[in-house]
Amino acid sequence: MIDTKNIYSELFDKQKANQFVVGNSSYNERIEKLKRLKHAIENTYKQDIREALYEDFKKPHLETDLTEIYPVINEINFVRKNLKSWLKKQWVDTPLALLGSSSFIMNEPKGVCLIISPWNYPINLTFGPLVSAIAAGNTVIIKPSEMTPNTSKLMAKIVSELFEESEIALVEGEVEVSQELLKLPFNHIFFTGSPAVGKIVMKAASEHLTSVTLELGGKSPTIIDDASHLEKTVKKIVYGKFTNAGQTCIAPDYVLLKSNLKSKFIEIFKAKVLEFYSENTENSESYCRIVNRKHFERLVSHIEDAKSNKSTIASGGTYNATDNFIEPTLVFNSPEDSKLMQEEIFGPILPLITYETIEEAVAYVNSREKPLALYIFSKNNKVIDFVLKNTRAGSTCVNHNLLQFLNHNLPFGGSNNSGIGNSHGYFGFLEFINQRSVLKQHTLGAVDLLTPPYTNWKQRLVDLTIKWF
Ligand code: NAD
């Protein structure tokens, strides 16, 4: 029997021994690595990536290009434009009391890092953080999800072709592999996944006081306030919700709708689903499948619950176990204590809840955990402002959904239950570095005059320092 425990600790030791070589790599060397990764994703393996994701859950090629390949290429391009300035020493002022010294901040790599990624956007959420880790000069062990085996296998091939394992390595396997890896004293763990597993990761990290980035999930609310652009609003929501069949961390989880808009919303919803996925969604080449039987059954149980409780299925509701197909489904009147309203849905089911006043909608949002994303559809700036100021969330997109993920000038992350830390651009880079402060003394300073024995004139000098400097 292979002693996997030893394999991982040997790999870890190899990377640990190599961390200063990688950490001291030049700007050009880091850019070279990123170019190699870009070429592999954009050219050499583009078709393989599309096919692997189609194999894993019938993800349409266009969706793969837009939501898996494009964000990683975009991240690489952004880093290439900015890395030079991020790697520079940042000189900062030194107070007069420390006259004779200068100070700077050095962005040093954290060291040996672990990236654990989920299955729902496997390329995007594995290689995206990897770009930040490479830019920061770390060595990395990656553990992708076992639920998209074809994509994980392909990523292992890409990583082993592009990098030495003493620098970047990918290990495939079940949850037990993560559990073994989590025992090792990594310098940083970047985890993307559910809040429940996030807690396990944080607990394991605490053993070694390893810093963590936790990109988690939860129920992301979508508030619709006015009728003026309902057609466009519902179109955007149907797109945001059913891309990747709702298996998106920032997909609208449920809609909070002004009560007078309900019947119009349902009518437009049905029309948009028809327009996007045709009469027979199951045959549509634009709609993917649920990733596996376990998740399919979890989602079907929500639909069956809705049929047996007081809920109304306003649209959709059919499914087919043969290939884990679930129709885009709209549910109205879901009881508050139903699983649908208690758990992150992470699938193509959209509950609709009505409200009378915006205060009521905000109170509903605030009665739950802080969401990863909160969406507001309104033309009224006062309402938008009110919602922004009176709720908490990782990110917000006003009058659209999902798009906030694509701007690398914005940090992407959650807050408390939806996450700790950020990814993307400079914010992602910061997660993988330690801002080391350096104070360099050039000449004798005032503090050197204050060593014991403490005399009266030294006391006066301290008094003056407190008063004036
Ligand atoms: P998950 O938490 O089940 O698994 C994520 C990773 O953790 C996988 O690689 C898995 O192998 C590993 N893992 C699972 N159980 C583990 C355990 N007990 N110990 C150690 N490792 C373990 O998540 P998932 O099902 O892959 O993804 C769905 C979740 O991820 C949703 O909650 C979604 O909202 C969230 N998510 C968040 C983001 C974000 O950027 N914030 C992005 C995508 C998905």
Residues whose N, C-alpha, C, O or C-beta is under 5 A from the ligand:
A	BS01	NAD	I116 S117 P118 W119 K143 P144 S145 E146 E174 V175 S178 Q179 T192 G193 S194 P195 V197 I200 E215 L216 G217 G218 C249 S418
